[in-house]
């Protein structure tokens, strides 16, 4: 089993993917029908922005740790009426010719996450805020309508 490992618990842009097709006759190499999993930093950022999703009685709440990003570098969109899409990009720091790097651990690149929202989501009332590198997206829920109980008169 192949494991591409560039993971860090505290880095929302790190990568931790395995190749599930390694060792099979159709494989995942360059001649395969399936594209090879890449390990470059753009794919790493794209693959693993970590997001929590909790449901409260009033709303669905998504929280994403996006340290170092400004709200202008993050997009929150609704596709097809019920798919929440959170995306963004962290740009690489400009390298100067006189600079000598000793270590580069912070990742850069794009990320994209999609979540299919349940039917009770009020997508027209979604709110998003960013504070201290944490994006919070709140999707209000429709109130559950209690079935109307109507008594029926029994005759006879």
N, C-alpha and C positions, 0 to 999 in steps of 0.2 A: 504494500500500500504506500503510495507516494503522499507525502505531506509537505505542502509548501508552508513554511512556518516563519512568519514575521509578526509574531503576536506579542502584544504587551497589554496587560489588563487595564492600564490607565490610558491607553491610546485608542480613541474611537476610530482612528483611520488605519489600524493595523489589519493584517491579513492572517487568517487561519483557515486554509482550505485544503482539502485532500482531493486527489484524482480518483474518483470511484471506478473508472474504467481501466486503470492500469492493470496489466496482466490478462485482459480479455483479448480474444482474437481480433476484435475490431479496434481495440486500443484507443488511445487519445493522442497519438502522435500527429505529425504534420500530414500524413496520408489518410488520416481517419475522417469519418463523417462528422465527428465531434471536434470542436475547436479545443486546442490545448489551453489549460489554465495557465495564465501568465503570472509572473511574480513581480512585475514592475510596480512602482509606487502608485501609479494612476489606478491600476486595477486594485491594488491593496486598499486605497482609499474608497474606491467605488464599491468594494465588496462588503465592508464591515462597519459602517457607521452604526454604533450601538444605540438603540432606542428602546425605552420602556413604554409599555402601553397598559394603562390601568383603566378600569371602568368603575365609575362611582354611580350613585343613584341618579345624578343629574347629567353626567357627561362621560365621554371617553377622553382620557388625558394622555398625551404622548410627550415624553421628555427625552431630549437628545443632548448628550454632552458634546459640545462643539467648541472646545477651548481654542482661543486665539482667533475665532471667526467673528466678524461683525455681522449685524443683521442684514446688511446690504449684500453679503456674500452667500446668503442662504435664501432658498425659495421654498415656499409652501404653496402647493397647488392642489386642486381637486380635478381629477380626470374622470371622464365618463360618468359623472354624477355621484360616484360613490367610492372612488379610489383616491386616498390621500397620498400625495407624493411630496417627499421632503428631499431636497437636493442642495448641493453647494459645492464650493471649491476652495481649497486652501492652496495659494500660490507659493512656489518655491521662493526662498530668499535670494535676492540678487547676489551673484558672486562677483567680487572684485578681483582683478588680476593679482593684486598684492596680498589677498587674503590666503591664509593657510588654515584649512579646516582640520581639526583634530578628531571630531566626532560629529556625525549627523544622525540623530535619532528621531527628530520630529518628522512626521510624514507630510507629504503634500499630494495634491491631486483632487479628483472629483469623488463625490459620493452621491448615491441615489438610493432611497428606500421608498417602497410603496406598500400601502396597507389598504385592503378592501374593507370598507366601513360597513357596519351592519345597517339593516333597513331603517332602524329607528334613529339614525344620525341626521341631525339638522345641518346639512352641509352649507347652507346659505348663511349660517350664523357662526362659522368657525372663527376662532380668535387665536392669534399667535403672539408670543412675547419672547424676548431674549434678555436674560439677565445673568451676568457673571459666567458667560460661556455655556449657559444651559438654555436651549430652546424648549419652550412649553407650548404645545398646540392643544387647545381645548375644543372639542367637538360636542356641542350640546346634544342631548337626547330628547326625542319626543316623549311627552308624557304618555304613560301606558293608560289607555282608556279602559275603565272598568266596564264590563258588559252590563248593559241596562237590563235589570230584572223587572219584568212586568207580570204581576199576578193575573192569573186567569180564573174567572168565576166558574165555579162548578155548579151546575144546575141538576135538579132531579129530586 
